[in-house]
Amino acid sequence: NLLHARRYPSLTLNLLLTPIMLLLLFVYIFGEAMSAGIGGGGPDRSAYIAYIVPGLLLMTIGSTVVGTAVSVSNDMSEGIIARFRTMAIHRPSVLVGHVAGSVLQSIASVVLVGAVAVAIGFRSTNATALEWLAAFGLLALCALAFTWIAVGMGLISPNAEAASNNAMPMILLPLLSSAFTPVDSMPGWFQPIAEYQPFTPAIETLRGLLLGTEIGHNGWLAIAWCLGLAALGYSWSTSTFNRDPQ
């Protein structure tokens, strides 16, 4: 899988460009106006850079796992899986390989987007080494959870196009979270949609670790969401994969 990603990087690059373009768009086009609205003071892009980077790091993971769903769907339709079924190997090992490769790609993508953010002005606020380690661990846990869900989506998709469409919530949900604007600034009817989903508590936890804001119960919620989604995705994926083809 990693060799495929290196030899055919177009899908990974296309998915990676989405969070980078959103970062540049919101910072340089909307940055001053959004900073004034969030900070309550004068326009200053640095305030909004700090606000949106945690959300965009999570969106980067969501974008990367879309490629995983497509890759799994391709493998299921190209015959390689039929060959693996005849071999004396542990069946879920094929899926574990997909997940391991995707998590590594997600972390590499997060590092790249983070480097772009630092280059345009993002700075952490007095975060300790332990807080940086916790932030990295949370990102890796999110990547693991979302990847298992994406694998399940790829397994039930009849082709790559359907897999890409099925995995689109991984990109859309961060847009409906607190990634770009505080939840309490949204219309009352929309706030539950933004609040009761996996991305918002993870984003708020990252903000707390990197920027020193209040984490509250978001840390435990983020971990619970990740562990629940990982368990659900693993169970769903393995049961679907182990089902004999019709």
MODELLER restraints for C-alpha pairs under 7 A, 6 or more apart:
rsr = mdl.restraints
at = mdl.atoms
rsr.add(forms.Gaussian(group=physical.xy_distance, feature=features.Distance(at['CA:1:A'], at['CA:98:A']), mean=6.67, stdev=0.5))
rsr.add(forms.Gaussian(group=physical.xy_distance, feature=features.Distance(at['CA:1:A'], at['CA:101:A']), mean=6.29, stdev=0.5))
rsr.add(forms.Gaussian(group=physical.xy_distance, feature=features.Distance(at['CA:2:A'], at['CA:101:A']), mean=5.95, stdev=0.5))
rsr.add(forms.Gaussian(group=physical.xy_distance, feature=features.Distance(at['CA:11:A'], at['CA:67:A']), mean=6.64, stdev=0.5))
rsr.add(forms.Gaussian(group=physical.xy_distance, feature=features.Distance(at['CA:12:A'], at['CA:64:A']), mean=6.71, stdev=0.5))
rsr.add(forms.Gaussian(group=physical.xy_distance, feature=features.Distance(at['CA:12:A'], at['CA:67:A']), mean=6.56, stdev=0.5))
rsr.add(forms.Gaussian(group=physical.xy_distance, feature=features.Distance(at['CA:15:A'], at['CA:63:A']), mean=5.36, stdev=0.5))
rsr.add(forms.Gaussian(group=physical.xy_distance, feature=features.Distance(at['CA:15:A'], at['CA:64:A']), mean=6.13, stdev=0.5))
rsr.add(forms.Gaussian(group=physical.xy_distance, feature=features.Distance(at['CA:16:A'], at['CA:60:A']), mean=6.54, stdev=0.5))
rsr.add(forms.Gaussian(group=physical.xy_distance, feature=features.Distance(at['CA:16:A'], at['CA:63:A']), mean=6.60, stdev=0.5))
rsr.add(forms.Gaussian(group=physical.xy_distance, feature=features.Distance(at['CA:16:A'], at['CA:64:A']), mean=6.75, stdev=0.5))
rsr.add(forms.Gaussian(group=physical.xy_distance, feature=features.Distance(at['CA:16:A'], at['CA:109:A']), mean=6.83, stdev=0.5))
rsr.add(forms.Gaussian(group=physical.xy_distance, feature=features.Distance(at['CA:19:A'], at['CA:56:A']), mean=5.93, stdev=0.5))
rsr.add(forms.Gaussian(group=physical.xy_distance, feature=features.Distance(at['CA:19:A'], at['CA:59:A']), mean=6.46, stdev=0.5))
rsr.add(forms.Gaussian(group=physical.xy_distance, feature=features.Distance(at['CA:19:A'], at['CA:60:A']), mean=5.78, stdev=0.5))
rsr.add(forms.Gaussian(group=physical.xy_distance, feature=features.Distance(at['CA:20:A'], at['CA:113:A']), mean=6.30, stdev=0.5))
rsr.add(forms.Gaussian(group=physical.xy_distance, feature=features.Distance(at['CA:27:A'], at['CA:45:A']), mean=6.35, stdev=0.5))
rsr.add(forms.Gaussian(group=physical.xy_distance, feature=features.Distance(at['CA:27:A'], at['CA:48:A']), mean=6.96, stdev=0.5))
rsr.add(forms.Gaussian(group=physical.xy_distance, feature=features.Distance(at['CA:27:A'], at['CA:49:A']), mean=6.23, stdev=0.5))
rsr.add(forms.Gaussian(group=physical.xy_distance, feature=features.Distance(at['CA:31:A'], at['CA:45:A']), mean=4.85, stdev=0.5))
rsr.add(forms.Gaussian(group=physical.xy_distance, feature=features.Distance(at['CA:31:A'], at['CA:48:A']), mean=5.93, stdev=0.5))
rsr.add(forms.Gaussian(group=physical.xy_distance, feature=features.Distance(at['CA:32:A'], at['CA:43:A']), mean=4.56, stdev=0.5))
rsr.add(forms.Gaussian(group=physical.xy_distance, feature=features.Distance(at['CA:32:A'], at['CA:44:A']), mean=5.37, stdev=0.5))
rsr.add(forms.Gaussian(group=physical.xy_distance, feature=features.Distance(at['CA:32:A'], at['CA:45:A']), mean=5.07, stdev=0.5))
rsr.add(forms.Gaussian(group=physical.xy_distance, feature=features.Distance(at['CA:33:A'], at['CA:43:A']), mean=6.18, stdev=0.5))
rsr.add(forms.Gaussian(group=physical.xy_distance, feature=features.Distance(at['CA:34:A'], at['CA:48:A']), mean=6.50, stdev=0.5))
rsr.add(forms.Gaussian(group=physical.xy_distance, feature=features.Distance(at['CA:35:A'], at['CA:43:A']), mean=5.61, stdev=0.5))
rsr.add(forms.Gaussian(group=physical.xy_distance, feature=features.Distance(at['CA:35:A'], at['CA:44:A']), mean=5.71, stdev=0.5))
rsr.add(forms.Gaussian(group=physical.xy_distance, feature=features.Distance(at['CA:35:A'], at['CA:45:A']), mean=5.95, stdev=0.5))
rsr.add(forms.Gaussian(group=physical.xy_distance, feature=features.Distance(at['CA:35:A'], at['CA:47:A']), mean=5.58, stdev=0.5))
rsr.add(forms.Gaussian(group=physical.xy_distance, feature=features.Distance(at['CA:35:A'], at['CA:48:A']), mean=4.85, stdev=0.5))
rsr.add(forms.Gaussian(group=physical.xy_distance, feature=features.Distance(at['CA:36:A'], at['CA:42:A']), mean=5.27, stdev=0.5))
rsr.add(forms.Gaussian(group=physical.xy_distance, feature=features.Distance(at['CA:36:A'], at['CA:43:A']), mean=4.63, stdev=0.5))
rsr.add(forms.Gaussian(group=physical.xy_distance, feature=features.Distance(at['CA:36:A'], at['CA:44:A']), mean=6.89, stdev=0.5))
rsr.add(forms.Gaussian(group=physical.xy_distance, feature=features.Distance(at['CA:46:A'], at['CA:121:A']), mean=6.33, stdev=0.5))
rsr.add(forms.Gaussian(group=physical.xy_distance, feature=features.Distance(at['CA:46:A'], at['CA:122:A']), mean=6.80, stdev=0.5))
rsr.add(forms.Gaussian(group=physical.xy_distance, feature=features.Distance(at['CA:49:A'], at['CA:122:A']), mean=5.78, stdev=0.5))
rsr.add(forms.Gaussian(group=physical.xy_distance, feature=features.Distance(at['CA:50:A'], at['CA:122:A']), mean=5.64, stdev=0.5))
rsr.add(forms.Gaussian(group=physical.xy_distance, feature=features.Distance(at['CA:50:A'], at['CA:123:A']), mean=6.85, stdev=0.5))
rsr.add(forms.Gaussian(group=physical.xy_distance, feature=features.Distance(at['CA:52:A'], at['CA:179:A']), mean=5.72, stdev=0.5))
rsr.add(forms.Gaussian(group=physical.xy_distance, feature=features.Distance(at['CA:52:A'], at['CA:180:A']), mean=5.58, stdev=0.5))
rsr.add(forms.Gaussian(group=physical.xy_distance, feature=features.Distance(at['CA:53:A'], at['CA:117:A']), mean=6.93, stdev=0.5))
rsr.add(forms.Gaussian(group=physical.xy_distance, feature=features.Distance(at['CA:54:A'], at['CA:203:A']), mean=5.68, stdev=0.5))
rsr.add(forms.Gaussian(group=physical.xy_distance, feature=features.Distance(at['CA:54:A'], at['CA:206:A']), mean=5.86, stdev=0.5))
rsr.add(forms.Gaussian(group=physical.xy_distance, feature=features.Distance(at['CA:54:A'], at['CA:207:A']), mean=6.10, stdev=0.5))
rsr.add(forms.Gaussian(group=physical.xy_distance, feature=features.Distance(at['CA:55:A'], at['CA:174:A']), mean=6.98, stdev=0.5))
rsr.add(forms.Gaussian(group=physical.xy_distance, feature=features.Distance(at['CA:55:A'], at['CA:179:A']), mean=4.24, stdev=0.5))
rsr.add(forms.Gaussian(group=physical.xy_distance, feature=features.Distance(at['CA:55:A'], at['CA:203:A']), mean=5.37, stdev=0.5))
rsr.add(forms.Gaussian(group=physical.xy_distance, feature=features.Distance(at['CA:56:A'], at['CA:179:A']), mean=6.93, stdev=0.5))
rsr.add(forms.Gaussian(group=physical.xy_distance, feature=features.Distance(at['CA:57:A'], at['CA:110:A']), mean=5.74, stdev=0.5))
rsr.add(forms.Gaussian(group=physical.xy_distance, feature=features.Distance(at['CA:57:A'], at['CA:113:A']), mean=6.99, stdev=0.5))
rsr.add(forms.Gaussian(group=physical.xy_distance, feature=features.Distance(at['CA:59:A'], at['CA:171:A']), mean=6.15, stdev=0.5))
rsr.add(forms.Gaussian(group=physical.xy_distance, feature=features.Distance(at['CA:59:A'], at['CA:174:A']), mean=5.90, stdev=0.5))
rsr.add(forms.Gaussian(group=physical.xy_distance, feature=features.Distance(at['CA:60:A'], at['CA:109:A']), mean=6.72, stdev=0.5))
rsr.add(forms.Gaussian(group=physical.xy_distance, feature=features.Distance(at['CA:60:A'], at['CA:110:A']), mean=6.21, stdev=0.5))
rsr.add(forms.Gaussian(group=physical.xy_distance, feature=features.Distance(at['CA:61:A'], at['CA:106:A']), mean=5.33, stdev=0.5))
rsr.add(forms.Gaussian(group=physical.xy_distance, feature=features.Distance(at['CA:61:A'], at['CA:143:A']), mean=5.92, stdev=0.5))
rsr.add(forms.Gaussian(group=physical.xy_distance, feature=features.Distance(at['CA:62:A'], at['CA:170:A']), mean=4.61, stdev=0.5))
rsr.add(forms.Gaussian(group=physical.xy_distance, feature=features.Distance(at['CA:62:A'], at['CA:171:A']), mean=5.37, stdev=0.5))
rsr.add(forms.Gaussian(group=physical.xy_distance, feature=features.Distance(at['CA:63:A'], at['CA:170:A']), mean=6.65, stdev=0.5))
rsr.add(forms.Gaussian(group=physical.xy_distance, feature=features.Distance(at['CA:63:A'], at['CA:171:A']), mean=5.67, stdev=0.5))
rsr.add(forms.Gaussian(group=physical.xy_distance, feature=features.Distance(at['CA:64:A'], at['CA:106:A']), mean=5.81, stdev=0.5))
rsr.add(forms.Gaussian(group=physical.xy_distance, feature=features.Distance(at['CA:65:A'], at['CA:102:A']), mean=6.69, stdev=0.5))
rsr.add(forms.Gaussian(group=physical.xy_distance, feature=features.Distance(at['CA:65:A'], at['CA:146:A']), mean=6.86, stdev=0.5))
rsr.add(forms.Gaussian(group=physical.xy_distance, feature=features.Distance(at['CA:65:A'], at['CA:147:A']), mean=5.49, stdev=0.5))
rsr.add(forms.Gaussian(group=physical.xy_distance, feature=features.Distance(at['CA:65:A'], at['CA:150:A']), mean=6.06, stdev=0.5))
rsr.add(forms.Gaussian(group=physical.xy_distance, feature=features.Distance(at['CA:66:A'], at['CA:150:A']), mean=6.61, stdev=0.5))
rsr.add(forms.Gaussian(group=physical.xy_distance, feature=features.Distance(at['CA:66:A'], at['CA:164:A']), mean=6.05, stdev=0.5))
rsr.add(forms.Gaussian(group=physical.xy_distance, feature=features.Distance(at['CA:66:A'], at['CA:167:A']), mean=5.45, stdev=0.5))
rsr.add(forms.Gaussian(group=physical.xy_distance, feature=features.Distance(at['CA:66:A'], at['CA:168:A']), mean=6.99, stdev=0.5))
rsr.add(forms.Gaussian(group=physical.xy_distance, feature=features.Distance(at['CA:68:A'], at['CA:102:A']), mean=6.32, stdev=0.5))
rsr.add(forms.Gaussian(group=physical.xy_distance, feature=features.Distance(at['CA:68:A'], at['CA:150:A']), mean=6.38, stdev=0.5))
rsr.add(forms.Gaussian(group=physical.xy_distance, feature=features.Distance(at['CA:68:A'], at['CA:151:A']), mean=6.53, stdev=0.5))
rsr.add(forms.Gaussian(group=physical.xy_distance, feature=features.Distance(at['CA:69:A'], at['CA:150:A']), mean=4.95, stdev=0.5))
rsr.add(forms.Gaussian(group=physical.xy_distance, feature=features.Distance(at['CA:69:A'], at['CA:151:A']), mean=5.29, stdev=0.5))
rsr.add(forms.Gaussian(group=physical.xy_distance, feature=features.Distance(at['CA:69:A'], at['CA:153:A']), mean=6.03, stdev=0.5))
rsr.add(forms.Gaussian(group=physical.xy_distance, feature=features.Distance(at['CA:69:A'], at['CA:154:A']), mean=4.12, stdev=0.5))
rsr.add(forms.Gaussian(group=physical.xy_distance, feature=features.Distance(at['CA:69:A'], at['CA:163:A']), mean=5.57, stdev=0.5))
rsr.add(forms.Gaussian(group=physical.xy_distance, feature=features.Distance(at['CA:69:A'], at['CA:164:A']), mean=6.65, stdev=0.5))
rsr.add(forms.Gaussian(group=physical.xy_distance, feature=features.Distance(at['CA:69:A'], at['CA:167:A']), mean=6.77, stdev=0.5))
rsr.add(forms.Gaussian(group=physical.xy_distance, feature=features.Distance(at['CA:70:A'], at['CA:154:A']), mean=6.03, stdev=0.5))
rsr.add(forms.Gaussian(group=physical.xy_distance, feature=features.Distance(at['CA:70:A'], at['CA:160:A']), mean=4.91, stdev=0.5))
rsr.add(forms.Gaussian(group=physical.xy_distance, feature=features.Distance(at['CA:70:A'], at['CA:163:A']), mean=5.31, stdev=0.5))
rsr.add(forms.Gaussian(group=physical.xy_distance, feature=features.Distance(at['CA:70:A'], at['CA:164:A']), mean=5.85, stdev=0.5))
rsr.add(forms.Gaussian(group=physical.xy_distance, feature=features.Distance(at['CA:72:A'], at['CA:151:A']), mean=6.34, stdev=0.5))
rsr.add(forms.Gaussian(group=physical.xy_distance, feature=features.Distance(at['CA:72:A'], at['CA:154:A']), mean=5.18, stdev=0.5))
rsr.add(forms.Gaussian(group=physical.xy_distance, feature=features.Distance(at['CA:72:A'], at['CA:155:A']), mean=6.39, stdev=0.5))
rsr.add(forms.Gaussian(group=physical.xy_distance, feature=features.Distance(at['CA:73:A'], at['CA:154:A']), mean=4.64, stdev=0.5))
rsr.add(forms.Gaussian(group=physical.xy_distance, feature=features.Distance(at['CA:73:A'], at['CA:155:A']), mean=5.77, stdev=0.5))
rsr.add(forms.Gaussian(group=physical.xy_distance, feature=features.Distance(at['CA:73:A'], at['CA:157:A']), mean=6.22, stdev=0.5))
rsr.add(forms.Gaussian(group=physical.xy_distance, feature=features.Distance(at['CA:73:A'], at['CA:159:A']), mean=5.86, stdev=0.5))
rsr.add(forms.Gaussian(group=physical.xy_distance, feature=features.Distance(at['CA:73:A'], at['CA:160:A']), mean=5.60, stdev=0.5))
rsr.add(forms.Gaussian(group=physical.xy_distance, feature=features.Distance(at['CA:73:A'], at['CA:163:A']), mean=6.45, stdev=0.5))
rsr.add(forms.Gaussian(group=physical.xy_distance, feature=features.Distance(at['CA:74:A'], at['CA:159:A']), mean=6.76, stdev=0.5))
rsr.add(forms.Gaussian(group=physical.xy_distance, feature=features.Distance(at['CA:74:A'], at['CA:160:A']), mean=6.03, stdev=0.5))
rsr.add(forms.Gaussian(group=physical.xy_distance, feature=features.Distance(at['CA:75:A'], at['CA:81:A']), mean=6.32, stdev=0.5))
rsr.add(forms.Gaussian(group=physical.xy_distance, feature=features.Distance(at['CA:92:A'], at['CA:238:A']), mean=6.13, stdev=0.5))
rsr.add(forms.Gaussian(group=physical.xy_distance, feature=features.Distance(at['CA:99:A'], at['CA:147:A']), mean=6.02, stdev=0.5))
rsr.add(forms.Gaussian(group=physical.xy_distance, feature=features.Distance(at['CA:99:A'], at['CA:148:A']), mean=6.62, stdev=0.5))
rsr.add(forms.Gaussian(group=physical.xy_distance, feature=features.Distance(at['CA:102:A'], at['CA:147:A']), mean=6.81, stdev=0.5))
rsr.add(forms.Gaussian(group=physical.xy_distance, feature=features.Distance(at['CA:103:A'], at['CA:143:A']), mean=5.62, stdev=0.5))
rsr.add(forms.Gaussian(group=physical.xy_distance, feature=features.Distance(at['CA:103:A'], at['CA:144:A']), mean=6.04, stdev=0.5))
rsr.add(forms.Gaussian(group=physical.xy_distance, feature=features.Distance(at['CA:106:A'], at['CA:143:A']), mean=6.45, stdev=0.5))
rsr.add(forms.Gaussian(group=physical.xy_distance, feature=features.Distance(at['CA:107:A'], at['CA:140:A']), mean=6.85, stdev=0.5))
rsr.add(forms.Gaussian(group=physical.xy_distance, feature=features.Distance(at['CA:124:A'], at['CA:210:A']), mean=5.30, stdev=0.5))
rsr.add(forms.Gaussian(group=physical.xy_distance, feature=features.Distance(at['CA:124:A'], at['CA:211:A']), mean=5.57, stdev=0.5))
rsr.add(forms.Gaussian(group=physical.xy_distance, feature=features.Distance(at['CA:125:A'], at['CA:210:A']), mean=6.21, stdev=0.5))
rsr.add(forms.Gaussian(group=physical.xy_distance, feature=features.Distance(at['CA:125:A'], at['CA:211:A']), mean=4.68, stdev=0.5))
rsr.add(forms.Gaussian(group=physical.xy_distance, feature=features.Distance(at['CA:125:A'], at['CA:212:A']), mean=6.33, stdev=0.5))
rsr.add(forms.Gaussian(group=physical.xy_distance, feature=features.Distance(at['CA:127:A'], at['CA:209:A']), mean=6.57, stdev=0.5))
rsr.add(forms.Gaussian(group=physical.xy_distance, feature=features.Distance(at['CA:127:A'], at['CA:210:A']), mean=5.41, stdev=0.5))
rsr.add(forms.Gaussian(group=physical.xy_distance, feature=features.Distance(at['CA:127:A'], at['CA:211:A']), mean=6.88, stdev=0.5))
rsr.add(forms.Gaussian(group=physical.xy_distance, feature=features.Distance(at['CA:131:A'], at['CA:209:A']), mean=5.36, stdev=0.5))
rsr.add(forms.Gaussian(group=physical.xy_distance, feature=features.Distance(at['CA:131:A'], at['CA:210:A']), mean=6.99, stdev=0.5))
rsr.add(forms.Gaussian(group=physical.xy_distance, feature=features.Distance(at['CA:132:A'], at['CA:210:A']), mean=6.93, stdev=0.5))
rsr.add(forms.Gaussian(group=physical.xy_distance, feature=features.Distance(at['CA:135:A'], at['CA:206:A']), mean=5.91, stdev=0.5))
rsr.add(forms.Gaussian(group=physical.xy_distance, feature=features.Distance(at['CA:135:A'], at['CA:209:A']), mean=6.35, stdev=0.5))
rsr.add(forms.Gaussian(group=physical.xy_distance, feature=features.Distance(at['CA:141:A'], at['CA:226:A']), mean=6.42, stdev=0.5))
rsr.add(forms.Gaussian(group=physical.xy_distance, feature=features.Distance(at['CA:142:A'], at['CA:226:A']), mean=5.71, stdev=0.5))
rsr.add(forms.Gaussian(group=physical.xy_distance, feature=features.Distance(at['CA:144:A'], at['CA:230:A']), mean=6.65, stdev=0.5))
rsr.add(forms.Gaussian(group=physical.xy_distance, feature=features.Distance(at['CA:145:A'], at['CA:226:A']), mean=5.31, stdev=0.5))
rsr.add(forms.Gaussian(group=physical.xy_distance, feature=features.Distance(at['CA:145:A'], at['CA:227:A']), mean=6.83, stdev=0.5))
rsr.add(forms.Gaussian(group=physical.xy_distance, feature=features.Distance(at['CA:145:A'], at['CA:229:A']), mean=5.35, stdev=0.5))
rsr.add(forms.Gaussian(group=physical.xy_distance, feature=features.Distance(at['CA:145:A'], at['CA:230:A']), mean=4.03, stdev=0.5))
rsr.add(forms.Gaussian(group=physical.xy_distance, feature=features.Distance(at['CA:148:A'], at['CA:230:A']), mean=5.94, stdev=0.5))
rsr.add(forms.Gaussian(group=physical.xy_distance, feature=features.Distance(at['CA:148:A'], at['CA:233:A']), mean=4.59, stdev=0.5))
rsr.add(forms.Gaussian(group=physical.xy_distance, feature=features.Distance(at['CA:148:A'], at['CA:234:A']), mean=5.73, stdev=0.5))
rsr.add(forms.Gaussian(group=physical.xy_distance, feature=features.Distance(at['CA:149:A'], at['CA:229:A']), mean=6.95, stdev=0.5))
rsr.add(forms.Gaussian(group=physical.xy_distance, feature=features.Distance(at['CA:149:A'], at['CA:233:A']), mean=4.42, stdev=0.5))
rsr.add(forms.Gaussian(group=physical.xy_distance, feature=features.Distance(at['CA:150:A'], at['CA:167:A']), mean=6.27, stdev=0.5))
rsr.add(forms.Gaussian(group=physical.xy_distance, feature=features.Distance(at['CA:151:A'], at['CA:237:A']), mean=6.33, stdev=0.5))
rsr.add(forms.Gaussian(group=physical.xy_distance, feature=features.Distance(at['CA:152:A'], at['CA:233:A']), mean=6.22, stdev=0.5))
rsr.add(forms.Gaussian(group=physical.xy_distance, feature=features.Distance(at['CA:152:A'], at['CA:236:A']), mean=6.08, stdev=0.5))
rsr.add(forms.Gaussian(group=physical.xy_distance, feature=features.Distance(at['CA:152:A'], at['CA:237:A']), mean=4.51, stdev=0.5))
rsr.add(forms.Gaussian(group=physical.xy_distance, feature=features.Distance(at['CA:153:A'], at['CA:163:A']), mean=6.27, stdev=0.5))
rsr.add(forms.Gaussian(group=physical.xy_distance, feature=features.Distance(at['CA:153:A'], at['CA:166:A']), mean=6.28, stdev=0.5))
rsr.add(forms.Gaussian(group=physical.xy_distance, feature=features.Distance(at['CA:153:A'], at['CA:167:A']), mean=6.56, stdev=0.5))
rsr.add(forms.Gaussian(group=physical.xy_distance, feature=features.Distance(at['CA:154:A'], at['CA:163:A']), mean=5.11, stdev=0.5))
rsr.add(forms.Gaussian(group=physical.xy_distance, feature=features.Distance(at['CA:155:A'], at['CA:240:A']), mean=6.98, stdev=0.5))
rsr.add(forms.Gaussian(group=physical.xy_distance, feature=features.Distance(at['CA:157:A'], at['CA:163:A']), mean=5.13, stdev=0.5))
rsr.add(forms.Gaussian(group=physical.xy_distance, feature=features.Distance(at['CA:174:A'], at['CA:199:A']), mean=6.01, stdev=0.5))
rsr.add(forms.Gaussian(group=physical.xy_distance, feature=features.Distance(at['CA:176:A'], at['CA:194:A']), mean=5.49, stdev=0.5))
rsr.add(forms.Gaussian(group=physical.xy_distance, feature=features.Distance(at['CA:177:A'], at['CA:194:A']), mean=4.38, stdev=0.5))
rsr.add(forms.Gaussian(group=physical.xy_distance, feature=features.Distance(at['CA:177:A'], at['CA:195:A']), mean=6.79, stdev=0.5))
rsr.add(forms.Gaussian(group=physical.xy_distance, feature=features.Distance(at['CA:177:A'], at['CA:199:A']), mean=6.45, stdev=0.5))
rsr.add(forms.Gaussian(group=physical.xy_distance, feature=features.Distance(at['CA:177:A'], at['CA:200:A']), mean=5.27, stdev=0.5))
rsr.add(forms.Gaussian(group=physical.xy_distance, feature=features.Distance(at['CA:178:A'], at['CA:194:A']), mean=6.58, stdev=0.5))
rsr.add(forms.Gaussian(group=physical.xy_distance, feature=features.Distance(at['CA:178:A'], at['CA:200:A']), mean=5.55, stdev=0.5))
rsr.add(forms.Gaussian(group=physical.xy_distance, feature=features.Distance(at['CA:179:A'], at['CA:203:A']), mean=6.76, stdev=0.5))
rsr.add(forms.Gaussian(group=physical.xy_distance, feature=features.Distance(at['CA:183:A'], at['CA:191:A']), mean=5.92, stdev=0.5))
rsr.add(forms.Gaussian(group=physical.xy_distance, feature=features.Distance(at['CA:183:A'], at['CA:194:A']), mean=6.55, stdev=0.5))
rsr.add(forms.Gaussian(group=physical.xy_distance, feature=features.Distance(at['CA:183:A'], at['CA:195:A']), mean=6.93, stdev=0.5))
rsr.add(forms.Gaussian(group=physical.xy_distance, feature=features.Distance(at['CA:184:A'], at['CA:191:A']), mean=6.99, stdev=0.5))
rsr.add(forms.Gaussian(group=physical.xy_distance, feature=features.Distance(at['CA:194:A'], at['CA:200:A']), mean=6.73, stdev=0.5))
rsr.add(forms.Gaussian(group=physical.xy_distance, feature=features.Distance(at['CA:198:A'], at['CA:222:A']), mean=6.54, stdev=0.5))
rsr.add(forms.Gaussian(group=physical.xy_distance, feature=features.Distance(at['CA:198:A'], at['CA:225:A']), mean=5.69, stdev=0.5))
rsr.add(forms.Gaussian(group=physical.xy_distance, feature=features.Distance(at['CA:201:A'], at['CA:218:A']), mean=4.64, stdev=0.5))
rsr.add(forms.Gaussian(group=physical.xy_distance, feature=features.Distance(at['CA:201:A'], at['CA:219:A']), mean=6.75, stdev=0.5))
rsr.add(forms.Gaussian(group=physical.xy_distance, feature=features.Distance(at['CA:201:A'], at['CA:221:A']), mean=6.15, stdev=0.5))
rsr.add(forms.Gaussian(group=physical.xy_distance, feature=features.Distance(at['CA:201:A'], at['CA:222:A']), mean=5.13, stdev=0.5))
rsr.add(forms.Gaussian(group=physical.xy_distance, feature=features.Distance(at['CA:202:A'], at['CA:218:A']), mean=6.93, stdev=0.5))
rsr.add(forms.Gaussian(group=physical.xy_distance, feature=features.Distance(at['CA:202:A'], at['CA:222:A']), mean=4.81, stdev=0.5))
rsr.add(forms.Gaussian(group=physical.xy_distance, feature=features.Distance(at['CA:204:A'], at['CA:215:A']), mean=6.38, stdev=0.5))
rsr.add(forms.Gaussian(group=physical.xy_distance, feature=features.Distance(at['CA:204:A'], at['CA:218:A']), mean=6.50, stdev=0.5))
rsr.add(forms.Gaussian(group=physical.xy_distance, feature=features.Distance(at['CA:205:A'], at['CA:215:A']), mean=5.40, stdev=0.5))
rsr.add(forms.Gaussian(group=physical.xy_distance, feature=features.Distance(at['CA:205:A'], at['CA:218:A']), mean=5.84, stdev=0.5))
rsr.add(forms.Gaussian(group=physical.xy_distance, feature=features.Distance(at['CA:205:A'], at['CA:219:A']), mean=5.34, stdev=0.5))
rsr.add(forms.Gaussian(group=physical.xy_distance, feature=features.Distance(at['CA:207:A'], at['CA:213:A']), mean=6.18, stdev=0.5))
rsr.add(forms.Gaussian(group=physical.xy_distance, feature=features.Distance(at['CA:208:A'], at['CA:214:A']), mean=5.54, stdev=0.5))
rsr.add(forms.Gaussian(group=physical.xy_distance, feature=features.Distance(at['CA:208:A'], at['CA:215:A']), mean=5.15, stdev=0.5))
